[in-house]
Amino acid sequence: MTPSQALSPPAAGKTTGLSLVLILSALMAITSLSTDIYLPAMPVMATDLQGDAELTITGFLIGFCIAQLVWGPVSDHFGRSLPLFIGMVLFIAGSVGCALSTDIVQIVFWRVFQALGACTGPMLARAMIRDLFSRTRAAQMLSTLMIIMAVAPIAGPLIGGQMIKVTSWHTIFWLLAIIGVLMLVSLFWLEETLPAEKRVKASLSGAFANYAILLKNASFMRFTLCLTFYYVAAYAFITGSPFVYIRYFGVDPQHYGWLFAVNIIGLMAVSVVNRRLVHRYPLESLLRFAVFAASLAAVILAAATGFGFGGIGLIVVAVFVFFSMNGIIAATSTACALDAVPNVAGSASALMGSLQYGSGIISSLLLALLSDGTPWTMGWIMAVFTLASAGMALTTRVKRAG
């Protein structure tokens, strides 16, 4: 397929095959892989770069959430494919820059640059699902994508842990650059899902005004904030766990990946179950159940880390339950939110992604500023924001499957 064909409207029957599922899953996974793969190397990076390694995550998330707000209206105006091609090129350049960095300022800059491209993947994958499928089917498809994309956060820390044992952390970013090249090539097999007649005809400046409309849409914002608060808690673990497991509990960096991977296995299992549940129960009811279960796990985690009981075993179990619920929370909240604003799915997905992944900025900054050298800071951040997510879920109105 030529680049011009890749940018054309979809051919009948080609956009719902296995290739679509695999490519969209990879696009959604590229964000988590960009961070998860070097988590075992963070303590070494902090020493080598003589700076706070959590800032590399903060920088990535800042670039990620801001860039999405630009790409959303662009994708509604020009279609989904063009931003994806540009985004992958930016991701490759950013990965190379990270690999060549020699101090903390350089790598934070290139992590921001890397995020400018990486953000197009999950944002436009969600928008393309909404382009093609109805509310309930979209939730099912998102669950399917999460099952496949979960390979990245499982494999990432395991690969990173082994690489840091035999080579430097720079090589990890060279690997990300190679993965970016492979993703760029795969886009030639991805059909455009937003035909010209359905694109936003207003000027780009007018298209950006959609954000004001979205922020005023109560139904959309309830689901978006529910997901956002949950991800503040999730990023508290993602950012804090290398130091909790490796430095506080003395886990070997190459074994850290297994402790991280067990959470993703839970997410995959729940995503499989959720594909069936979405046809039996209202999405809002599933969301409330999942957030309640995650809240209970987070509160137990906070109590255990605050009062010093249970050790690493209880932390692993509580985090497992918390992360498993993401298999329901992400799929149902995203499907419900986009269903509320189907005519501007690109901008809506961008705003969701900006808040969802930008929430990690809050986590990383809180951990950097308030950490007391124990798991307690990670624990209370997870509990507070998961409870906030539950509060938003309780305000949603149940709508029957459609």
FENLINFEN-V671314 format. One record per pair of residues at least 12 apart in sequence whose ideal C-beta (glycine too) atoms are under 10 Angstrom apart, sorted by the first residue. I is the first residue (numbers start at 1). J is the second residue. If there is no record, write none. Layout:
i = [I;I]
j = [J;J]
This chain:
i = [1;1;1;1;1;2;3;3;3;3;3;5;5;5;5;6;6;6;6;6;6;6;6;6;6;7;7;7;7;7;7;7;7;7;8;8;8;8;8;8;9;9;9;9;9;9;9;9;9;10;10;10;10;10;10;10;10;10;11;11;14;14;14;15;15;15;15;15;15;15;16;16;16;16;16;17;17;19;19;19;19;20;20;20;20;20;20;20;20;20;20;21;21;21;21;21;22;22;22;22;22;23;23;23;23;23;23;23;23;23;23;24;24;24;24;24;24;24;24;24;24;24;24;24;24;24;24;25;25;25;25;25;25;25;25;25;25;26;26;26;26;26;26;26;26;26;26;26;27;27;27;27;27;27;27;27;27;27;27;27;27;27;27;27;27;27;28;28;28;28;28;28;28;28;28;28;28;28;28;28;28;29;29;29;29;29;29;29;29;29;29;29;29;29;29;29;30;30;30;30;30;30;30;30;30;30;30;30;30;30;30;30;31;31;31;31;31;31;31;31;31;31;31;31;31;31;31;31;31;32;32;32;32;32;32;32;32;32;32;32;32;33;33;33;33;33;33;33;33;33;33;33;33;33;34;34;34;34;34;34;34;34;34;34;34;34;34;34;34;34;34;34;34;35;35;35;35;35;35;35;35;35;35;35;35;35;35;35;35;35;36;36;36;36;36;36;36;36;36;36;36;36;36;36;37;37;37;37;37;37;37;37;37;37;37;37;37;37;37;37;38;38;38;38;38;38;38;38;38;38;38;38;38;38;38;38;38;39;39;39;39;39;39;39;39;39;39;39;39;39;39;39;39;39;40;40;40;40;40;40;40;40;40;40;40;40;40;40;40;40;40;40;40;40;40;40;40;41;41;41;41;41;41;41;41;41;41;41;41;41;41;42;42;42;42;42;42;42;42;42;42;42;42;42;42;43;43;43;43;43;43;43;44;44;44;44;44;45;45;45;45;45;45;45;45;46;46;46;48;48;48;48;48;48;48;48;49;49;49;49;49;49;49;49;49;50;50;51;51;51;51;51;52;52;52;52;52;53;53;53;53;53;53;53;53;54;54;54;54;54;54;54;54;54;54;55;55;55;55;55;55;55;55;56;56;56;56;56;56;56;56;56;56;56;57;57;57;57;57;57;57;57;57;57;57;58;58;58;58;58;58;58;58;58;58;58;58;59;59;59;59;59;59;59;59;59;59;59;59;59;60;60;60;60;60;60;60;60;60;60;60;60;60;60;60;60;61;61;61;61;61;61;61;61;61;61;61;61;61;61;61;61;61;62;62;62;62;62;62;62;62;62;63;63;63;63;63;63;63;63;63;63;63;63;63;63;63;63;64;64;64;64;64;64;64;64;64;64;64;64;64;64;64;64;64;65;65;65;65;65;65;65;65;65;65;65;65;65;66;66;66;66;66;66;67;67;67;67;67;67;67;67;67;67;67;67;67;67;67;68;68;68;68;68;68;68;68;68;68;68;68;68;68;68;68;68;68;68;69;69;69;69;69;69;69;69;69;69;69;70;70;70;70;70;70;70;70;71;71;71;71;71;71;71;71;71;71;71;71;71;71;71;71;71;72;72;72;72;72;72;72;72;72;72;72;72;72;72;72;72;72;72;72;72;72;73;73;73;73;73;73;73;73;73;73;73;73;73;73;73;74;74;74;74;74;74;74;74;74;75;75;75;75;75;75;75;75;75;75;75;75;75;75;76;76;76;76;76;76;76;76;76;76;76;76;76;76;76;76;76;76;77;77;77;77;77;77;77;77;77;77;77;78;78;78;78;78;78;78;79;79;79;79;79;79;79;79;79;79;80;80;80;80;80;80;80;80;80;80;80;80;80;80;80;81;81;81;81;81;81;81;81;81;82;82;83;83;83;83;83;83;83;84;84;84;84;84;84;84;84;84;84;84;84;84;85;85;85;85;85;85;86;86;86;87;87;87;87;87;87;87;87;87;87;87;87;88;88;88;88;88;88;88;88;88;88;88;88;89;89;89;89;90;90;90;90;90;90;90;90;90;91;91;91;91;91;91;91;91;91;91;91;91;91;91;91;91;92;92;92;92;92;92;92;92;92;92;93;93;93;93;93;93;93;94;94;94;94;94;94;94;94;94;94;94;94;94;94;95;95;95;95;95;95;95;95;95;95;95;95;95;95;95;95;96;96;96;96;96;96;96;96;97;97;97;97;97;97;97;97;98;98;98;98;98;98;98;98;98;98;98;99;99;99;99;99;99;99;99;99;99;100;100;100;101;101;101;102;107;107;107;110;111;114;114;114;114;115;117;117;117;118;118;118;118;119;119;119;119;120;120;121;121;121;122;122;122;122;122;122;122;123;123;123;123;123;123;123;123;123;123;123;124;124;124;124;124;124;124;124;125;125;125;125;125;125;126;126;126;126;126;126;126;126;126;126;126;126;126;126;126;127;127;127;127;127;127;127;127;127;127;127;127;128;128;128;128;128;128;128;128;128;129;129;129;129;129;129;129;129;129;129;130;130;130;130;130;130;130;130;130;130;130;130;130;130;131;131;131;131;131;131;131;131;131;132;132;132;133;134;134;134;134;134;135;135;135;135;135;135;135;135;135;135;135;135;136;136;136;136;136;136;136;136;136;137;137;137;137;137;138;138;138;138;138;138;138;138;138;138;139;139;139;139;139;139;139;139;139;139;139;139;139;139;139;139;139;139;139;140;140;140;140;140;140;140;140;141;141;141;141;142;142;142;142;142;142;142;142;142;142;142;142;143;143;143;143;143;143;143;143;143;143;143;143;143;143;143;143;144;144;144;144;144;145;145;145;146;146;146;146;146;146;146;146;146;146;146;146;146;147;147;147;147;147;147;147;147;147;148;148;149;149;149;149;150;150;150;150;150;150;150;150;150;150;150;151;151;151;152;152;153;153;153;153;153;153;153;153;154;154;154;154;154;154;154;154;154;154;155;155;155;156;156;156;156;156;156;157;157;157;157;157;157;157;157;157;157;157;157;158;158;158;158;158;158;158;159;159;159;160;160;160;160;160;160;160;161;161;161;161;161;161;161;161;161;162;162;162;163;163;164;164;164;165;165;165;166;193;194;194;198;198;199;200;200;200;200;207;207;207;208;209;210;210;210;210;210;210;210;210;211;211;211;211;211;211;213;213;213;213;214;214;214;214;214;214;214;214;214;215;217;217;217;217;217;218;218;218;218;219;219;219;219;219;219;219;219;219;220;220;220;220;220;220;220;220;220;220;221;221;221;221;221;221;222;222;222;222;222;222;222;222;222;222;222;223;223;223;223;223;223;223;223;223;223;223;223;223;223;223;223;223;224;224;224;224;224;224;224;224;224;224;224;224;224;224;225;225;225;225;225;225;225;225;225;225;225;225;226;226;226;226;226;226;226;226;226;226;226;226;226;226;226;226;226;226;227;227;227;227;227;227;227;227;227;227;227;227;227;227;227;227;227;227;228;228;228;228;228;228;228;228;228;228;228;228;228;229;229;229;229;229;229;229;229;229;229;229;229;229;229;229;230;230;230;230;230;230;230;230;230;230;230;230;230;230;230;230;230;230;230;230;230;230;231;231;231;231;231;231;231;231;231;231;231;231;231;232;232;232;232;232;232;232;232;232;232;232;232;232;232;232;232;233;233;233;233;233;233;233;233;233;233;233;233;233;233;233;233;233;233;234;234;234;234;234;234;234;234;234;234;234;234;234;234;234;234;235;235;235;235;235;235;235;235;235;235;235;235;235;235;236;236;236;236;236;236;236;236;236;236;236;236;236;236;236;236;236;236;237;237;237;237;237;237;237;237;237;237;237;237;237;237;238;238;238;238;238;238;238;239;239;239;239;239;239;239;239;239;240;240;240;240;240;240;240;240;240;240;240;240;241;241;241;241;241;241;241;241;242;242;243;243;243;243;243;243;244;244;244;244;244;244;244;244;244;244;244;244;244;244;245;245;245;245;245;245;246;247;248;248;248;248;248;248;248;249;249;249;249;249;250;251;259;259;259;259;259;260;260;262;262;262;262;262;262;263;263;263;263;263;263;263;263;264;264;264;264;264;265;265;265;266;266;266;266;266;266;266;266;266;267;267;267;267;267;267;267;267;267;268;268;269;269;270;270;270;270;270;270;270;270;270;270;270;271;271;271;271;271;271;272;273;273;273;274;274;274;274;274;274;274;274;274;275;275;277;277;277;277;277;278;278;278;278;278;279;280;281;281;281;282;282;282;282;282;282;282;282;283;283;283;283;283;283;283;283;283;283;283;283;283;283;284;284;284;284;284;284;284;284;284;284;285;285;285;285;286;286;286;286;286;286;287;287;287;287;287;287;287;287;287;287;287;287;287;287;287;287;288;288;288;288;288;288;288;289;289;289;289;289;290;290;290;290;290;290;290;290;290;290;290;290;290;291;291;291;291;291;291;291;291;291;291;291;291;291;291;292;292;292;292;292;292;293;293;293;293;293;293;293;293;294;294;294;294;294;294;294;294;294;294;294;294;294;294;294;295;295;295;295;295;295;295;295;295;295;295;295;296;296;296;296;296;296;296;296;297;297;297;297;297;297;297;297;297;297;297;297;298;298;298;298;298;298;298;298;298;298;298;298;298;298;298;298;299;299;299;299;299;299;299;299;300;300;300;300;300;300;300;300;301;301;301;301;301;301;301;301;301;301;301;301;301;301;301;302;302;302;302;302;302;302;302;302;302;302;302;303;303;303;303;304;304;304;304;304;305;305;305;305;305;305;305;305;305;305;306;306;306;306;306;306;306;307;308;308;308;311;312;315;315;315;318;318;319;319;319;322;322;322;325;329;329;329;330;332;332;333;333;333;333;333;333;334;334;334;334;334;336;336;336;337;337;337;337;338;339;339;340;359;362;362;363;363;363;363;366;366;366;366;366;367]
j = [187;188;189;190;191;188;81;82;85;187;188;81;188;191;192;81;82;84;85;187;188;189;190;191;192;78;79;80;81;82;84;85;191;192;79;81;191;192;195;196;79;191;192;193;194;195;196;197;198;128;131;132;190;191;192;193;194;195;191;192;189;190;191;128;131;132;190;191;192;193;132;133;141;191;193;189;191;186;189;190;191;125;128;129;132;141;145;189;190;191;193;141;144;145;147;148;145;148;149;186;189;84;121;125;128;183;186;187;189;190;191;121;122;124;125;126;128;129;132;141;142;144;145;148;149;190;193;125;144;145;146;147;148;149;150;151;152;121;125;145;148;149;151;152;179;182;183;186;84;87;88;118;120;121;122;123;124;125;126;128;145;149;183;186;187;190;121;122;123;124;125;126;129;142;145;146;148;149;150;152;330;121;122;125;145;146;148;149;150;151;152;153;155;156;179;183;87;88;91;117;118;119;120;121;122;125;149;152;176;179;180;183;60;61;64;91;115;118;119;120;121;122;123;149;152;153;353;356;357;118;122;149;150;151;152;153;154;156;238;264;357;118;121;149;151;152;153;155;156;159;160;175;176;179;57;60;64;91;94;95;98;111;114;115;117;118;121;152;156;173;176;179;180;56;57;60;61;64;111;115;118;152;153;156;157;235;238;239;357;360;152;153;154;155;156;157;158;159;160;238;257;260;261;264;152;153;155;156;157;158;159;160;161;163;172;173;175;176;179;257;53;56;57;98;156;157;159;160;161;163;164;169;172;173;175;176;242;53;57;153;156;157;160;161;238;239;241;242;245;246;253;256;257;260;156;157;158;159;160;161;162;163;164;165;169;172;242;245;246;251;252;253;254;255;256;257;260;53;157;160;161;163;164;168;169;170;171;172;173;242;253;54;56;57;160;164;169;239;241;242;243;246;247;253;256;164;242;243;246;247;253;256;164;168;169;246;253;101;104;107;164;168;169;170;172;104;242;243;101;102;103;104;107;168;169;170;101;102;103;104;105;106;107;108;169;103;104;103;104;105;107;108;104;108;364;367;368;104;107;108;169;239;242;243;368;239;240;242;243;363;364;365;367;368;371;104;105;107;108;111;364;365;368;98;101;104;107;108;110;111;112;114;239;364;108;111;235;238;239;360;361;363;364;367;368;108;111;112;239;360;361;362;363;364;365;367;368;104;105;107;108;109;110;111;112;113;114;115;361;364;94;98;108;110;111;112;113;114;115;116;118;119;357;360;361;364;111;112;115;119;235;239;354;356;357;358;359;360;361;362;363;364;365;108;111;112;115;357;358;360;361;364;90;94;108;109;110;111;112;113;114;115;116;117;118;119;357;358;111;112;114;115;116;117;118;119;122;123;353;354;356;357;358;360;361;115;119;350;351;353;354;355;356;357;358;359;360;361;112;115;116;119;354;358;83;87;90;112;113;115;116;117;118;119;120;123;350;353;354;115;116;119;120;122;123;124;346;347;349;350;351;352;353;354;355;356;357;358;119;123;208;211;347;350;351;353;354;355;358;83;116;119;120;204;208;350;354;83;84;86;87;116;117;119;120;123;124;127;346;347;349;350;353;354;119;120;123;124;127;207;208;210;211;214;344;345;346;347;348;349;350;351;352;353;354;200;202;203;204;205;206;207;208;209;210;211;344;346;347;350;86;120;200;204;207;208;346;347;350;120;123;124;127;128;194;199;200;207;345;346;347;349;350;127;194;198;199;200;201;202;204;207;210;343;344;345;346;347;348;349;350;194;199;200;201;202;203;204;206;207;346;347;192;194;196;199;200;204;346;124;131;192;193;194;195;196;198;199;346;120;123;124;125;127;128;131;190;191;192;193;194;199;345;346;124;128;187;188;190;191;192;193;194;120;192;117;119;120;123;124;127;346;117;120;121;123;124;125;128;183;184;186;187;190;192;117;120;184;187;188;190;116;117;120;116;117;118;119;120;121;123;124;180;183;184;187;117;118;120;121;180;181;182;183;184;185;186;187;117;180;181;184;113;114;115;116;117;118;119;120;180;113;114;115;116;117;118;119;120;121;176;177;179;180;181;183;184;114;117;176;177;178;179;180;181;183;184;110;113;114;116;117;177;180;109;110;111;112;113;114;115;116;117;118;173;176;177;180;110;111;113;114;117;118;172;173;174;175;176;177;178;179;180;181;110;113;114;173;174;176;177;180;109;110;111;112;113;114;173;177;110;111;113;114;169;170;172;173;174;176;177;168;169;170;171;172;173;174;175;176;177;170;173;174;169;170;173;170;169;170;173;173;173;173;176;177;180;357;180;183;184;176;180;183;357;350;353;354;357;350;353;149;183;353;145;149;349;352;353;356;357;346;347;348;349;350;351;352;353;354;356;357;190;193;194;345;346;349;350;353;142;145;149;190;349;353;138;142;145;330;334;335;337;338;345;346;348;349;350;352;353;193;194;338;344;345;346;347;348;349;350;352;353;141;190;191;192;193;194;345;346;349;141;142;144;145;193;334;335;338;345;349;142;193;194;334;335;337;338;339;341;342;345;346;348;349;192;193;194;195;198;338;342;345;346;191;193;194;335;335;339;342;401;402;278;283;335;336;338;339;340;342;399;400;401;402;278;279;282;283;335;339;400;401;402;278;279;335;401;402;278;283;331;334;335;336;338;339;342;345;274;275;277;278;279;283;286;287;328;330;331;332;333;334;335;336;338;339;401;274;275;276;277;278;279;331;335;275;278;331;335;271;274;275;278;327;330;331;332;333;334;335;338;268;270;271;272;273;274;275;276;277;278;327;328;330;331;332;335;271;272;274;275;331;271;330;331;264;267;268;270;271;272;274;275;326;327;328;330;331;267;268;269;270;271;272;274;275;327;268;271;264;267;268;271;261;263;264;265;266;267;268;269;271;326;327;261;264;268;179;264;238;257;260;261;263;264;267;323;257;258;260;261;262;263;264;265;267;268;257;261;264;172;176;257;260;261;264;241;242;253;254;255;256;257;258;259;260;261;264;254;255;256;257;258;260;261;172;175;257;172;175;253;254;256;257;260;246;252;253;254;255;256;257;258;260;253;254;257;175;254;253;254;256;252;253;254;254;345;345;346;343;345;346;343;344;346;347;344;346;347;347;347;341;343;344;346;347;348;350;351;344;347;348;350;351;354;341;344;347;348;337;340;341;344;347;348;350;351;352;351;337;340;341;344;348;340;395;396;397;336;337;339;340;341;395;396;397;399;336;337;338;339;340;341;344;348;351;352;337;340;351;352;355;392;284;333;336;337;340;392;393;394;395;396;397;283;284;287;332;333;334;335;336;337;338;339;340;352;392;393;395;396;333;334;336;337;338;340;348;351;352;353;354;355;356;392;333;337;352;355;356;359;388;389;391;392;393;395;284;287;288;291;329;332;333;336;337;388;389;390;391;392;393;394;395;396;287;291;326;329;330;332;333;334;336;337;352;353;355;356;359;389;392;393;333;352;354;355;356;357;358;359;362;385;388;389;392;291;355;356;359;362;384;385;386;387;388;389;390;391;392;393;287;290;291;294;295;298;322;325;326;329;330;333;356;359;382;385;386;388;389;390;392;393;326;329;330;355;356;357;358;359;360;362;363;385;389;355;356;358;359;360;361;362;363;366;381;382;384;385;386;388;389;294;295;298;301;322;323;359;363;378;381;382;383;384;385;386;387;388;389;263;294;319;322;323;326;329;330;356;359;360;363;382;385;386;389;356;357;358;359;360;361;362;363;364;366;367;381;382;385;298;359;360;362;363;364;366;367;377;378;379;380;381;382;383;384;385;386;260;263;298;301;315;318;319;322;323;363;378;379;381;382;260;263;323;360;363;364;378;360;363;364;365;366;367;368;378;381;363;364;366;367;368;371;375;377;378;379;381;382;256;259;260;263;315;319;375;378;256;260;367;371;373;375;377;378;256;259;305;312;315;319;367;371;374;375;376;377;378;379;259;260;312;315;316;375;259;373;305;312;315;373;374;375;378;311;312;315;316;375;312;312;312;315;316;319;320;319;323;316;317;319;320;323;324;316;319;320;321;322;323;324;326;320;323;324;326;327;320;323;324;319;320;321;322;323;324;325;326;327;320;323;324;325;326;327;328;329;330;324;327;324;327;290;293;321;323;324;325;326;327;328;329;331;324;326;327;328;330;331;327;324;327;328;286;290;325;327;328;329;330;331;332;327;331;289;290;328;331;332;328;331;332;335;401;401;401;332;398;401;332;336;396;397;398;399;400;401;328;331;332;333;334;335;336;339;396;398;399;400;401;402;332;333;336;393;394;396;397;398;399;400;332;393;396;398;328;329;331;332;333;336;325;328;329;330;331;332;333;335;336;389;390;392;393;394;396;398;328;332;390;393;394;396;398;325;328;329;332;393;324;325;326;327;328;329;330;331;332;333;389;390;393;325;328;329;332;333;386;387;388;389;390;391;392;393;394;325;386;389;390;393;394;321;322;324;325;328;329;386;390;318;321;322;323;324;325;326;328;329;382;386;387;389;390;393;322;325;382;383;385;386;387;388;389;390;391;393;318;321;322;325;383;386;387;390;317;318;319;320;321;322;323;324;325;382;383;386;318;319;321;322;325;379;380;381;382;383;384;385;386;387;389;390;318;379;380;382;383;384;386;387;314;315;317;318;321;322;379;383;314;315;316;317;318;319;321;322;375;378;379;380;382;383;386;318;375;376;378;379;380;381;382;383;384;386;387;318;379;380;383;317;318;375;376;379;318;374;375;376;377;378;379;380;382;383;374;375;376;377;379;380;383;376;374;375;376;375;375;375;378;379;379;382;378;379;382;382;383;386;386;386;389;393;356;393;396;352;356;389;392;393;396;348;349;352;353;356;396;397;399;349;351;352;396;352;399;402;399;385;381;385;378;381;382;385;378;380;381;384;385;381]
